[in-house]
Structures are given as structure tokens and as C-alpha cells.
Amino acid sequence: MQNKLDLHVKGMHCASCVLKVEKAIKKVQNVKEANVNLATEKATVNYEGNLDLNQIKKEVQKVGYDIELPNEKYNHKMQGMQGHDMYGMEGHDHAAMVKEQEIKELKNKFIIGAILSVFILLGTYQEFLPFLSFIPRNSMFIILLLLTIPVQFYAGLMFHKNALRGLKHFNFDMDSLVSIGTNAAFLYSLFVILFPNFFSGTSLQAEVYFDTAAIIITLIILGRYLEAKARSRTSLAIKKLIGLQAKTATVIRGNKEIKIPIEEVKLNDILLIKPGEKIPTDGIVIFGYSSVDESMVTGESIPVEKNIKDVVIGGTINKNGVLRIKATKIGKDTMLAQIIKLVEEAQGSKAPIQRLADKIASIFVPIVVIIAILTFLIWYFFGPDPAFNHALLNFVAVLIIACPCAMGLATPTAIMVGTGKGAETGILIKDAAALEMAHKVNTIIFDKTGTLTKGKPEVTNILALNNFNEKDVLFYSAISEKNSEHPLAEAILNYSKKLKLKIPSPSKFENIPGHGIKAYLRGKTILNGNRRLMEINKINIAQYENLLTKFEDEGKTAMFVAVNKKIIGIIAVADTLKENSKEAVQELEKLGKEIYMITGDNERTGKAIASQLGIKMVLANVLPHEKSAKVKELQAKGKIVATVGDGINDAPMLAQADLGIAIGSGTDVALETGSIVLVKNDLRDVVKSIKLSKFTLKKIKQNLFWAFIYNILGIPIAAGVLYPFFGFLLNPIIAAGAMAFSSVSVVSNSLLMRRYRL
């Protein structure tokens, strides 16, 4: 059996970083798979048996990065919750604290770098500033050196340390590029100061480039600070969900009300929830009546009425009445904890489209280093005077502008925002692959019962006959069904409650399996059932056959009601359509999707329901174990199939499909099997899922386009291809600014998705 563990990775800044960390983790014994996400800075490790966390840390450090290991307090919790504790999600909070500390450090380093860079710039261009003319040029060089050292070796220390570690293992990333470039500028400038006469009699100028080194480091730190801030905002959905949890609960023990921390709530505890309080955990109402605001789960603003035996969800808000509930799920088993887990796993997963970017990034950096060296050599041997100066500046510019940060952030940031947006709307997307797949689907198969329909029979028609009225028909039918546990009986009794009919109990009751009910009340014999019941009691129904057939053609179950062998009416019962089912089907057809309905019902009933929805293709008489085979048949024809279902019998179908969509009110098995879960049970969310997928992929492609274009155009310009034609050379400082801007623009483009209306 495989276990899963999430670890916080420090020091990653590009796609190549991700690949190196994944490779390092996979070296550790018992690790089966490692998935590293740049945007979340999280490594998801799948392993078997025992896992040596210290060895993971060592391997990751070898390639220039670091792992934030869980301490003992978090370790046992992470095993069960993937980084979450039972309610307070301390593991998540800890990771957030680490991230905040990192952001703070970047901010401080940027401030130091910015202040010193201003003075370095002033000194560099001293000849244009009369108030600095009193300082000899050689003395100014020394001042510039002293000002640059803190920027180069304090603010920029992380670049040099990571580059050195990478060099030991022949691993190059963007830190390598920054370190080589800035050190080249710094060391050349230092050489000028130490050996001022070296350039006498040559065409080379004794100039220093401390401003290049300092400003590049400062700008890149600024870019990383902005990236880190933006990435912290992408996980807003998780933060919102965690904030929904109750911190305390009032438990009833020994007739006393005791307020306890939420972590101390036990299974089957009796909890008291007063008006305005959050419901602490999932449970069932055992006393009281109230309305509950479930908008955090369903997105619906209208409160839901709760009575005895009704289920309540932890984190929702009790509005007006006092409730007593029995805790049925606690800790990681609650719906809220499961939702948080699903969202976080989805945000940390990789979309198939990201693999392309990762692969390109793995070979990108070594190629850039080669291009930079060639740039230096060409400019040094064939460039105009001062040849060395030109060679050095172009060498640094190539290294800086080639940093593949934007490439690494293009996909994960969009995935994070997209899945977060879905969660806020009641659409739980379990992984990035599902998010990418949704818009590709061209065929959708809907289960009938419980998916397109409510899954609960309701009275649809009451036809009064022989001078009786509808209330009479319902009254006698309800009497006969009062002691029955049949679903059809429940439908009739519920309808009589709606009309506030007082239904007496029959003096005698007889259930006739497969036929109906015979009951007695005050000398009257009541029959309520199908054709066969009437026939065995010798009641002629020939004149009513057309009426019965009409109801059956509509997919309804029709029952005769007779009193003292006289037909008084017909009651039709059906599993009615869910609200918005028809609208959802129409919207999907507008999107060009081919719609099927699958059911175990006979073809006549199936087509009757399908016609109400406007569905033309019906797969009827399909047994539960045959559903997945029907999906395979369509896939064999080249169709990309999504299935939508709610029951245990739908699980194989959901698993077989290219995309399985589970209804939130369905069984746990279906919810586990589906790649997308519709919390609100609203089939219009199938449409929203497809639209969200399409929009997210559009954003990813935009991000990747701009990231690739930036590098494809930027590297040749930095190398100096425009110089022979226009005399233009790219200053390394401008290259650094452009590199930082490209990363921030990609993250910002992803964040704009939060404004998208589903």
C-alpha cells in the first residue's frame, strides 16, 4: 500500500529547479513517485514502507535546495491528512508561516539592495553629477566596491550558494545564470581596481560594472518577491476554506454543557448549537428545528431547513433555532476537511501540458550557458573595441535574460487559480489532468436516477373518476399506504402532508407483493395498486386502459384507487427531473456535446424521461456492471467521454470514462471515483466545469506563449544580433528588469482568472 506525504521545498525558482528536486527525491529508498509544484512550493511524495525524511533532505540539499521537514508535532498528522491536522490545519499554517518568513526576507534584501544600488548608480555616473566631482575616480571605484559587496554577497548569497551546489553535481538553473553573470561583472570590476595598469596600452577601458551586478541582483530579488506575494494569493481558496472551521464546540456530557476545543470532539458526541453559531462537525440532528446557511458548501444563499434525522455539515452556520446533533464524522473525515484536501491536491498536481514545459526547461539552461560562452568568444575575437567590455556585457545579458522563471510558473499558477475558482463555486476538481481534460470532452453520458432525476418518487398526477374529487382519491390512497414502507407509499404520504390532509390509520392492512395494498376502514375496503390487483379483485378496468398507458408512456408508475370495488381515481407517481437538468442539457448541446442518458429502466420509460430533457440518445436496460462497457464502446469509436453519476453502480462507469463527474449528494464510492465533484448537485455545473477548463487552458497557453516568446526573442537580442544592423546592445540591467517583469506578468495573468464569472 502506498502512502502519501507533502513537504515544503525552499529555493525553487524555475521549471528546471522542479525537475532537479523531483530527481533527487526519487533517489531515496521506497519512494515510488515524486511530484513537485513550483507554484505551491510543495513536493508530494508517494512511498511504500518506511521513508527516511532526513535522506530526502540530504538529497535535495545536494542539488542546491532545501526541504522543510515536519517536526514530530506535525509528522503524525501529515500521515493522515497530507499536511492538515484534524481541524486547525496546523501543518498548512506552518507552511504558510515558512512562506511568510521567506517573503519577509526577500523584502528586506530588496530594500537593502535598492538603497545601495541608488548610491552605486550615483557613483558610477559621477561625471554627470557635479556635487560628486571632488572624489577622485580611483577612490570612487573603492567606494563602489564597498557598496556592492553587501548586495553581491548578502542579498545575492542565495544565488551563489545554489549555483555552487548545482555545479558540484553539474546541475545548472537560473541561479547558476544569475551567479555566473553577476560574478563575472563583479570580478572584472575588482580586477580593474586591483590592477589599474593592466589595461594601459590596450584598446580596453578600465571601467567597473558594479552597477550591473548590484542592480541585476536587486531587480531579480524584486521579481522573486513579487512572485512570492502573487503565489501566496493563488492559494486564497484554501485559506478561505480553512477559515470556515469552528474553533470550539459545546458538548453535552452528564447533562452539562461543556465548551471544548474542536480537536477534543469525539465520534457520537452530542453537540449543542445555538443560533448564529458554526456547526462544529458533520452530524445528524437528534433534537430541534432550524435553518442552516450552507453557502460555503453549496454556494446557495438560501438557508436549508433542518429537522430531526437531517444531516448537517461542519463549518456551516446555524441561523435561528437551537439544534442538538450527534457527531458522525470528525477530523479528516468531515466534508470540509475532504474538500480542503481535494482542492490542495488539485492545486499541487501537474497538468499534462506542463510536462512539455518541464522537458524544455531541463535542456534549456545548459543550452543557454553554451550560447552565453559563444557570445563572449564571438564578441571578444570579432567584436569592436573595447572588445572585452562588449563580450562581458553581452555574456551577462544572455545569462540574465534567459532565466526560465516565467516558463516554470506558466502552468501551475493557472492551475492553482482555476481549481480554487472551481472550489469557490462548488466544483471540486481533484487534479490538474481533469481540469485540462474537461474542455476536450465531446460526449457526455448522464446516469438517470439520482443524477438527472431527484431519485425520489413524487406524485405527479391525480385523476379523479366517477364523481369523486382529487382530495378523495388522495385521502383513500394515503389511508391504504399509511403503514407501508414502499417508496411509492412515501411519495403519496408526503403529498398528503403538503395538502395538510389528516389521514387515519386503517383498521386492517394487507400488503400484496407486486400488486399493491388492500386496507379496511369503517366498513370500506380500499384497493390501491396496479392492473393485476384490480383484476384479481374482479374490477373491470378496460375503459381506463388508455389513461394508464398514457401515464406509462410518460415514464410514470400509475396506480388505481378503488373503494368497495369501485374505481375512484388514478394516481401517477414518478421520479421527477431535477431542477435545471433540462437547462444543463440544452447548454451542453449548444457547446456541441453529444448527450446520452444511461438507465437500467426499460426503453419506454427511459425514452419518456429523455424526451422531457431533449436527450435523443438513450442507453436503456443497462445493468450496473454493463455501464462501463457502454463507455468503452463509445471510446472505441474515438469519442472523448465524460460520465456523470451519483451511485455505487456508477463508480465503474466514472472510472472508465476519460472524465468522471460525481454528484455531491452521491455515495462515497462515486465521489472517490469521480475526477470532478459537483458539490451543489446542480447539473449546470457540468457546463461550468467545461467552461472553466477551457478558460484555464487558454490562460496556460497565453502564459506559455509569452514565456517562450520572451526567451526566444530575448536571447538573440541579448547576444547582440541587432548590433550590426542598428548598433543596439541590450544592457544587462534592462535584461534583468525584463526577466523579472516576464515572471510577474505570467503570475498576474493567472490571477486575473479570479475575476472570471462562471
C-alpha atoms as one frame of an Amber mdcrd trajectory, in Angstrom:
protein
   0.000   0.000   0.000   1.330   3.407  -0.987   1.396   6.334   1.432   1.496
   9.998   0.574   3.371  12.857   2.197   3.593  16.560   1.370   6.790  18.522
   2.025   7.584  22.213   1.638  10.503  22.877  -0.742  12.619  26.006  -0.381
  14.721  27.750  -3.009  12.926  26.794  -6.256  12.502  29.489  -8.897  12.050
  27.822 -12.261  10.950  24.674 -14.076  14.440  23.210 -14.104  14.509  23.538
 -10.302  11.369  21.392 -10.158  12.922  18.641 -12.246  16.098  18.533 -10.155
  14.170  18.281  -6.869  11.948  15.505  -8.274  15.005  13.584  -9.461  16.709
  13.983  -6.059  13.694  12.735  -4.085  13.260   9.709  -6.368  16.765   8.558
  -5.409  15.615   7.837  -1.823  14.715   4.254  -0.975  10.986   3.312  -1.025
   9.998   6.476  -2.940   7.748   5.415  -5.817   6.864   8.823  -7.217   7.649
  12.483  -6.541   5.617  15.401  -7.821   6.970  18.885  -7.249   4.930  22.003
  -7.874   6.651  25.354  -8.317   3.621  27.497  -7.542   2.765  25.767  -4.256
   6.437  25.005  -3.472   5.247  21.571  -2.437   6.654  18.101  -3.052   4.116
  15.264  -2.973   5.926  12.004  -2.247   4.316   8.586  -2.838   6.153   5.829
  -0.973   5.882   2.313   0.379   7.065   1.068   3.772   9.316   3.376   5.799
  10.527   6.707   4.496  13.807   8.306   5.550  12.952  12.019   5.639  16.500
  13.019   6.578  17.802  11.250   3.484  15.310  13.187   1.358  16.579  16.423
   2.885  20.213  15.443   2.153  19.499  14.531  -1.472  17.573  17.764  -2.078
  20.310  19.841  -0.442  22.884  18.188  -2.700  21.221  19.717  -5.763  21.015
  23.169  -4.210  17.621  23.339  -2.489  16.138  22.583   0.895  13.201  20.685
   2.367  11.181  21.902   5.319  10.748  18.654   7.240   7.744  18.218   9.512
   8.702  18.143  13.178   7.268  15.482  15.466   4.226  17.621  16.194   3.278
  17.705  12.518   4.664  14.376  11.407   1.914  12.085  12.666  -0.728  14.454
  11.427   0.714  14.651   7.965   0.473  10.895   7.585  -3.291  11.061   7.778
  -4.062  14.468   6.402  -1.463  15.342   3.806  -0.294  18.333   5.774  -3.503
  19.075   7.659  -4.206  18.410  11.290  -7.680  17.377  12.342  -9.257  20.810
  12.380  -6.784  23.616  12.812  -4.747  22.532   9.832  -1.561  23.315  11.725
   0.568  21.728   9.047  -0.847  24.138   6.495  -0.436  27.059   8.887   3.183
  26.086   9.463   3.867  26.033   5.726   2.188  29.425   5.444   4.430  30.780
   8.222   7.513  29.500   6.422   6.310  31.191   3.246   5.637  34.467   5.047
   9.137  34.372   6.517  10.598  33.828   3.050   8.610  36.789   1.677   9.825
  38.957   4.558  13.478  38.007   3.897  13.128  38.799   0.188  11.591  42.151
   1.037  14.432  43.054   3.417  17.072  42.016   0.880  15.381  44.042  -1.828
  15.279  47.158   0.384  18.999  46.829   1.184  19.826  46.172  -2.465  17.690
  49.080  -3.697  19.168  51.636  -1.284  22.757  50.615  -2.007  22.090  50.381
  -5.768  20.963  54.027  -5.800  24.288  55.129  -4.319  26.188  52.774  -6.648
  24.428  54.343  -9.651  25.263  57.851  -8.448  28.919  56.909  -8.072  29.068
  55.133 -11.414  27.861  58.228 -13.268  29.879  60.661 -11.163  30.990  62.641
 -14.214  27.396  63.798 -14.738  26.977  64.850 -11.096  28.986  67.982 -10.192
  28.446  67.546  -6.441  30.497  64.330  -6.578  33.348  65.714  -8.691  35.599
  66.229  -5.640  36.059  62.455  -5.223  38.951  61.035  -7.292  37.879  58.358
  -9.791  40.063  55.655  -8.248  38.694  56.445  -4.779  35.163  56.276  -6.158
  35.928  52.783  -7.508  36.833  51.708  -3.953  33.593  53.220  -2.585  31.603
  51.423  -5.265  33.313  48.141  -4.339  32.405  48.554  -0.648  28.799  49.417
  -1.515  28.471  46.458  -3.893  29.854  43.766  -1.560  26.693  43.637   0.685
  24.460  43.430  -2.397  26.570  40.801  -4.149  27.346  38.596  -1.138  24.471
  39.205   1.276  21.406  39.939  -0.829  22.703  37.736  -3.641  24.178  34.985
  -1.432  21.306  32.573  -2.199  22.156  32.682  -5.912  25.826  31.894  -5.364
  25.208  29.108  -2.812  22.678  27.379  -5.048  24.893  27.788  -8.094  27.859
  26.267  -6.236  25.794  23.296  -5.071  24.492  22.793  -8.577  27.981  22.980
 -10.050  29.109  20.113  -7.826  26.531  17.882  -9.495  26.674  19.511 -12.947
  23.195  20.938 -12.458  22.536  24.378 -13.888  19.449  26.511 -13.247  18.534
  30.173 -13.238  20.501  30.743 -10.022  23.548  29.499 -11.931  22.856  32.018
 -14.667  22.453  34.922 -12.234  25.510  33.925 -10.210  27.811  33.487 -13.232
  26.642  36.746 -14.787  26.886  38.971 -11.706  30.147  37.406 -10.515  31.660
  37.955 -13.953  30.756  41.672 -13.757  31.912  41.940 -10.112  35.221  40.100
 -10.554  36.099  42.032 -13.716  35.469  45.285 -11.846  37.570  44.097  -8.904
  40.384  43.214 -11.323  40.242  46.778 -12.716  40.690  48.184  -9.172  43.485
  45.795  -8.178  45.418  46.037 -11.460  44.664  49.505 -12.891  47.729  49.494
 -15.157  46.798  46.206 -16.798  44.788  47.979 -19.489  47.476  50.564 -20.354
  48.444  50.413 -23.974  45.378  48.318 -24.907  42.126  49.208 -26.534  40.265
  48.136 -23.398  38.854  50.705 -20.999  39.430  50.497 -17.266  35.755  50.677
 -16.333  33.887  48.988 -13.489  30.477  47.290 -13.720  29.477  47.166 -10.064
  26.165  48.824 -11.010  25.407  45.934 -13.381  25.969  43.291 -10.693  24.114
  45.191  -7.936  21.090  46.259  -9.969  20.647  42.822 -11.594  20.576  41.131
  -8.175  18.224  43.787  -6.781  15.805  43.540  -9.711  15.741  39.737  -9.638
  15.087  39.766  -5.889  12.258  42.228  -6.543  10.845  39.853  -9.167  11.020
  36.943  -6.755   9.412  38.982  -4.000   6.524  39.915  -6.294   6.263  36.293
  -7.487   6.164  35.015  -3.907   3.463  37.533  -2.965   1.422  36.629  -6.033
   1.811  32.885  -5.423   0.617  33.311  -1.856  -2.569  34.890  -3.244  -3.203
  31.981  -5.595  -3.983  29.704  -2.632  -6.714  32.053  -1.409  -9.369  29.335
  -1.816  -7.571  27.063   0.676  -7.213  29.891   3.195 -10.912  30.721   2.904
 -11.901  27.099   3.458  -9.663  26.696   6.495 -11.157  29.882   7.961 -14.618
  28.279   7.856 -13.780  25.800  10.593 -15.215  26.186  14.067 -12.594  26.560
  16.789 -14.720  25.284  19.707 -17.769  23.107  20.319 -20.368  22.839  23.088
 -20.699  19.186  24.071 -23.372  17.732  26.389 -21.879  15.319  28.912 -23.713
  14.222  32.040 -26.499  16.785  31.455 -23.868  19.531  31.453 -22.920  21.859
  28.639 -19.129  21.940  28.282 -17.223  24.135  25.822 -14.211  22.280  24.418
 -11.628  22.821  21.629 -12.800  21.333  18.354  -9.902  18.826  18.427 -11.416
  17.152  21.510 -14.766  16.319  19.898 -15.296  12.558  19.724 -17.389  10.417
  17.440 -21.043  10.172  18.621 -20.654  13.165  20.959 -23.895  15.132  21.445
 -23.278  18.763  20.497 -25.391  21.827  21.203 -25.512  24.519  18.507 -27.166
  27.829  19.335 -28.447  30.391  16.810 -25.625  32.155  14.975 -23.007  29.518
  15.843 -20.940  27.464  13.410 -21.773  23.787  13.337 -18.550  22.220  14.680
 -18.520  18.965  12.728 -20.572  16.728  10.448 -23.515  15.167  12.218 -27.183
  14.281  12.318 -29.908  16.314  14.046 -31.388  14.474  17.052 -33.359  17.385
  18.525 -34.666  20.783  17.398 -35.517  22.626  14.219 -33.604  25.391  12.442
 -32.430  26.745   9.112 -28.752  26.405   8.230 -26.633  28.558   5.933 -24.791
  26.010   3.729 -23.495  28.562   1.214 -19.882  27.660   1.991 -20.528  24.173
   0.585 -23.240  24.675  -1.975 -22.801  28.303  -2.975 -26.550  28.785  -2.439
 -27.514  31.788  -0.318 -30.948  30.460   0.751 -30.735  28.659   4.142 -31.741
  24.981   4.267 -34.321  23.801   6.816 -33.068  21.135   9.209 -35.214  18.804
  11.267 -34.679  15.583  13.234 -32.685  12.973  11.233 -31.392  15.604   8.786
 -27.644  15.716   8.071 -25.624  18.847   8.910 -22.154  19.801   7.677 -19.316
  21.133   9.835 -18.451  24.775   9.145 -21.992  25.748   8.106 -23.891  28.325
  10.206 -26.978  27.668  12.315 -29.364  30.580  11.691 -32.258  30.709  14.153
 -33.210  27.580  16.122 -31.376  25.509  18.744 -30.061  22.172  17.473 -28.650
  19.101  19.110 -26.608  16.934  16.804 -24.739  13.658  17.095 -21.221  13.857
  15.649 -20.995  11.329  12.814 -17.707  12.471  11.243 -14.766  14.229  12.859
 -11.326  15.445  11.879 -10.056  14.471   8.482 -13.292  12.617   7.682 -15.515
  15.725   7.662 -16.778  17.103   4.392 -14.889  20.380   4.883 -11.592  18.572
   5.549 -12.155  16.412   2.465 -12.908  19.479   0.349  -9.717  21.200   1.572
  -7.741  18.049   0.855  -9.173  17.747  -2.670  -8.540  21.391  -3.512  -4.979
  21.360  -2.215  -4.130  18.141  -4.035  -5.580  19.573  -7.238  -3.591  22.785
  -6.855  -0.415  20.799  -6.368  -0.949  18.432  -9.285   0.505  18.728 -12.761
  -1.431  19.095 -15.952  -0.196  17.069 -18.951   0.562  20.344 -20.768   3.095
  21.203 -18.042   5.246  18.190 -18.893   6.196  19.842 -22.184   7.371  22.980
 -20.377   9.285  20.882 -17.830  11.028  18.887 -20.552  12.061  22.006 -22.448
  13.338  23.621 -19.235  15.514  20.594 -18.409  17.642  21.143 -21.529  17.190
  24.902 -21.708  19.724  26.029 -19.096  22.747  24.060 -20.396  21.999  25.371
 -23.906  21.843  28.937 -22.559  25.238  28.551 -20.857  26.721  27.371 -24.164
  25.111  30.306 -26.040  26.476  32.737 -23.422  30.029  31.356 -23.790  29.817
  31.504 -27.588  28.507  35.085 -27.315  31.520  36.054 -25.211  34.026  34.416
 -27.592  32.480  35.911 -30.751  32.395  39.408 -29.299  35.891  39.106 -27.854
  37.544  37.938 -31.082  35.358  39.598 -33.706  33.625  42.486 -31.947  34.525
  46.185 -31.996  36.678  47.845 -29.385  36.618  47.711 -26.432  36.151  44.016
 -27.282  36.396  42.621 -23.757  33.833  45.078 -22.377  31.359  44.226 -25.130
  31.963  40.496 -24.692  31.456  40.661 -20.933  28.262  42.743 -21.039  26.643
  40.599 -23.745  27.688  37.422 -21.902  25.985  38.692 -18.724  22.901  39.913
 -20.639  22.359  36.464 -22.240  22.626  34.696 -18.897  20.216  37.071 -17.186
  17.514  37.295 -19.845  17.433  33.531 -20.345  16.265  32.699 -16.826  13.248
  30.389 -17.355  11.198  31.599 -14.362   8.123  32.550 -16.379   8.149  29.156
 -18.107   8.078  27.333 -14.778   5.232  29.442 -13.395   3.038  29.442 -16.513
   1.074  26.263 -15.797   0.982  25.770 -12.007  -0.228  29.283 -11.199  -3.128
  28.963 -13.666  -3.990  25.513 -12.270  -3.999  26.865  -8.721  -6.291  29.749
  -9.516  -8.543  27.605 -11.739  -9.094  24.866  -9.150  -9.535  27.493  -6.432
 -12.131  29.277  -8.547 -13.941  25.992  -9.053 -13.946  25.249  -5.303 -15.478
  28.634  -4.527 -18.294  27.802  -6.958 -18.915  24.299  -5.594 -16.929  22.463
  -8.281 -14.174  20.313  -6.747 -11.535  19.396  -9.316  -9.323  16.634  -7.946
  -6.333  17.046 -10.231  -4.915  19.189 -12.974  -5.349  16.443 -15.572  -9.133
  16.555 -15.018  -9.135  20.322 -15.402  -7.283  20.033 -18.704  -9.433  17.136
 -19.956 -12.872  18.701 -19.292 -12.908  21.011 -22.317 -11.749  18.208 -24.658
 -14.793  16.031 -23.889 -17.193  15.648 -26.848 -19.569  13.017 -25.434 -21.338
  13.101 -22.057 -23.246  10.178 -20.527 -25.687  11.010 -17.732 -26.957   8.423
 -15.289 -30.744   8.800 -14.894 -31.818   8.067 -11.333 -30.377  10.476  -8.787
 -28.447  12.404 -11.435 -30.931  13.733 -13.991 -33.812  12.907 -11.671 -34.228
  13.517  -7.947 -34.032   9.801  -7.179 -37.146  10.115  -5.039 -40.646   9.340
  -6.393 -43.194  12.144  -6.253 -46.908  12.334  -7.016 -47.251  13.923 -10.457
 -50.929  13.348 -11.332 -54.190  12.649  -9.531 -57.052  11.766 -11.851 -60.469
  11.650 -10.133 -63.159   9.404 -11.671 -66.824   8.556 -11.127 -67.871  11.790
  -9.383 -65.057  11.743  -6.823 -62.602  14.640  -6.380 -58.801  14.626  -6.220
 -58.729  15.004  -2.423 -60.946  11.922  -2.065 -58.636   9.894  -4.278 -55.545
  11.025  -2.352 -57.281  10.513   1.011 -58.183   6.853   0.400 -54.853   6.104
  -1.263 -52.955   7.583   1.721 -55.029   5.516   4.183 -54.052   2.310   2.392
 -50.376   3.293   2.238 -50.049   4.657   5.777 -48.376   1.556   7.182 -46.391
   0.701   4.061 -42.634   1.262   3.725 -42.645   1.192  -0.069 -41.065   4.255
  -1.824 -44.347   4.842  -3.699 -46.181   4.926  -0.359 -43.747   7.570   0.885
 -44.497   9.713  -2.178 -48.270   9.541  -1.572 -47.987  10.254   2.154 -45.620
  13.183   1.581 -48.061  14.688  -0.912 -50.967  14.337   1.528 -48.847  16.146
   4.161 -48.302  19.008   1.727 -52.071  19.372   1.378 -52.422  19.091   5.183
 -54.800  16.104   4.987 -55.416  14.238   8.227 -55.007  10.566   7.384 -56.471
   7.983   9.795 -54.872   4.590  10.226 -56.676   1.650   8.605 -58.285  -0.927
  10.874 -56.684  -3.661   8.795 -53.808  -3.607   6.339 -52.643  -6.217   3.815
 -49.597  -5.878   1.580 -49.871  -7.874  -1.656 -46.304  -8.053  -3.076 -46.018
  -6.971  -6.709 -49.621  -5.817  -6.794 -50.385  -3.176  -4.163 -52.294  -2.690
  -0.910 -55.656  -3.809   0.490 -56.866  -1.858   3.521 -60.059  -1.550   5.604
 -61.584   1.465   7.321 -65.081   1.854   8.782 -66.626  -0.875   6.684 -64.916
   0.256   3.494 -62.484  -1.856   1.504 -59.734   0.187  -0.147 -57.612  -1.131
  -3.000 -54.534   0.762  -4.154 -52.337  -0.814  -6.806 -51.700  -1.938 -10.383
 -53.794  -3.671 -13.052 -53.190  -7.105 -11.576 -54.589  -6.051  -8.180 -57.767
  -4.850  -9.822 -58.057  -7.987 -11.952 -57.706 -10.447  -9.029 -60.399  -8.489
  -7.199 -62.634  -8.736 -10.318 -62.779  -4.994 -11.012 -63.214  -4.103 -14.667
 -60.599  -1.537 -15.788 -60.877  -1.909 -19.566 -62.277   1.596 -20.044 -59.297
   3.095 -18.200 -56.506   1.287 -20.127 -55.813   4.255 -22.393 -55.336   6.520
 -19.365 -52.978   4.008 -17.787 -50.939   3.612 -20.984 -50.651   7.397 -21.347
 -49.083   7.719 -17.891 -46.733   4.788 -18.524 -45.602   6.310 -21.828 -44.615
   9.370 -19.811 -42.371   7.204 -17.626 -44.748   7.244 -14.666 -45.988   4.487
 -12.364 -49.804   4.593 -12.312 -51.948   3.124  -9.514 -55.685   2.548  -9.408
 -57.582   3.561  -6.274 -60.819   1.672  -5.623 -63.323   1.837  -2.733 -65.735
  -1.082  -2.296 -64.712  -2.356  -5.753 -65.479   0.938  -7.461 -62.668   2.807
  -9.247 -62.493   6.346  -7.813 -59.295   7.537  -9.500 -55.741   7.007 -10.729
 -52.590   8.330  -9.039 -49.392   8.667 -11.087 -46.009   8.683  -9.361 -42.661
   9.380 -10.980 -39.051  10.113 -10.229 -39.210  13.767 -11.241 -36.491  15.707
 -13.017 -34.067  17.786 -11.040 -34.390  21.490 -11.372 -32.037  22.798 -14.047
 -31.433  19.335 -15.595 -33.073  20.366 -18.842 -31.241  23.704 -18.892 -27.919
  21.901 -18.367 -28.586  19.513 -21.267 -29.538  22.410 -23.562 -26.384  24.351
 -22.643 -24.186  21.323 -23.317 -25.785  20.795 -26.726 -25.072  24.453 -27.540
 -21.423  23.707 -26.761 -21.576  20.930 -29.380 -21.513  17.997 -26.951 -23.204
  14.679 -27.745 -25.531  13.731 -24.869 -26.533  10.212 -23.784 -28.734   9.018
 -20.927 -27.984   5.615 -19.384 -30.506   3.714 -17.254 -31.500   0.281 -16.021
 -35.139   1.102 -16.822 -36.953  -0.274 -19.832 -36.634   1.574 -23.103 -40.142
   3.086 -22.970 -39.601   4.640 -19.538 -36.077   5.734 -20.425 -37.163   7.451
 -23.635 -40.055   9.134 -21.811 -37.648  10.763 -19.340 -35.109  11.563 -22.063
 -37.725  13.282 -24.222 -38.572  15.654 -21.354 -34.912  16.664 -21.303 -34.395
  16.803 -25.044 -31.893  13.902 -24.957 -32.023  11.881 -28.187 -29.628   9.012
 -27.344 -30.848   6.586 -24.664 -28.976   3.537 -23.379 -31.737   1.543 -21.641
 -31.920  -1.840 -19.872 -28.270  -1.432 -18.882 -27.278  -3.368 -15.778 -24.818
  -1.698 -13.335 -21.858  -3.855 -14.365 -22.588  -3.147 -18.056 -22.306   0.642
 -17.785 -18.507   0.755 -18.101 -18.735  -1.482 -21.207 -21.026   1.095 -22.851
 -18.430   3.781 -22.130 -15.715   1.575 -23.699 -17.827   1.123 -26.835 -18.071
   4.884 -27.324 -14.358   5.358 -26.589 -13.547   2.707 -29.194 -15.331   4.916
 -31.740 -12.856   7.716 -30.948 -15.123   9.702 -28.637 -13.748  11.515 -25.568
 -16.276  10.553 -22.916 -17.347  12.190 -19.659 -19.770  10.350 -17.375 -21.961
  11.929 -14.710 -23.323   9.770 -11.890 -24.075   9.508  -8.193 -24.406   5.894
  -7.094 -22.179   2.937  -6.236 -23.325   1.347  -9.500 -21.940   4.375 -11.364
 -18.405   4.004  -9.968 -17.084   1.669 -12.741 -18.540   3.999 -15.376 -16.928
   7.044 -13.726 -13.573   5.259 -13.545 -13.678   4.057 -17.171 -14.543   7.455
 -18.645 -11.931   9.950 -19.803 -13.514  12.252 -17.212 -15.703  11.105 -14.313
 -18.030  13.709 -12.770 -19.669  12.761  -9.468 -22.737  14.378  -7.931 -22.031
  15.745  -4.446 -25.102  14.096  -2.910 -23.995  10.690  -4.202 -22.284   7.786
  -2.475 -18.754   7.931  -1.093 -17.668   5.391  -3.703 -18.854   7.595  -6.557
 -17.246  10.674  -5.012 -13.927   8.849  -4.679 -14.054   7.604  -8.272 -15.044
  10.886  -9.932 -12.314  13.322 -11.012 -14.685  16.265 -10.571 -17.260  16.541
  -7.765 -20.307  18.820  -8.108 -20.996  19.829  -4.503 -24.247  21.682  -5.251
 -25.852  18.753  -7.140 -26.596  21.235  -9.924 -26.017  19.778 -13.386 -25.410
  23.262 -14.767 -22.061  22.933 -13.013 -21.097  20.354 -15.665 -21.306  23.234
 -18.144 -19.348  25.482 -15.780 -16.654  22.807 -15.389 -16.170  22.657 -19.155
 -16.074  26.447 -19.448 -13.612  26.723 -16.530 -11.394  24.099 -18.153 -11.442
  25.919 -21.485 -10.663  29.264 -19.847  -7.846  27.826 -17.697  -6.197  26.141
 -20.687  -6.486  29.408 -22.593  -4.627  31.167 -19.754  -1.962  28.437 -19.626
  -1.366  28.729 -23.371  -1.163  32.527 -23.077   1.347  32.169 -20.241   3.482
  29.635 -22.107   3.362  31.699 -25.293   4.632  34.814 -23.590   7.232  32.869
 -21.590   8.618  31.145 -24.707   8.432  34.268 -26.882  10.288  36.227 -24.221
  13.158  33.747 -24.222  13.174  33.119 -27.995  13.345  36.845 -28.805  15.309
  37.967 -25.764  18.331  35.667 -26.061  19.347  36.676 -29.622  18.869  40.371
 -28.783  20.983  39.952 -25.638  23.636  38.164 -27.705  23.814  41.246 -29.949
  22.235  40.150 -33.253  20.787  43.644 -33.739  24.137  45.415 -33.326  25.369
  45.010 -36.932  22.096  46.495 -38.255  21.026  49.078 -35.686  24.000  49.436
 -33.358  21.777  48.210 -30.492  23.052  46.271 -27.471  20.896  45.105 -24.577
  22.152  46.399 -21.237  22.238  43.561 -18.637  20.295  45.810 -16.253  17.439
  46.078 -18.754  17.638  42.295 -19.281  17.242  41.743 -15.531  14.222  44.045
 -15.409  12.659  42.302 -18.406  13.228  38.875 -16.851  11.596  39.913 -13.582
   8.713  41.536 -15.458   8.034  38.390 -17.511   7.634  36.255 -14.368   5.382
  38.761 -12.653   3.266  39.202 -15.802   2.683  35.435 -16.062   1.563  35.176
 -12.425  -0.591  38.299 -12.783  -2.255  36.877 -15.908  -3.169  33.765 -13.917
  -4.521  35.868 -11.037  -6.854  37.676 -13.438  -8.765  34.389 -13.660 -10.242
  35.160 -10.251 -12.411  37.782 -11.961 -13.835  35.212 -14.382 -17.545  34.617
 -13.888 -18.684  31.035 -14.274
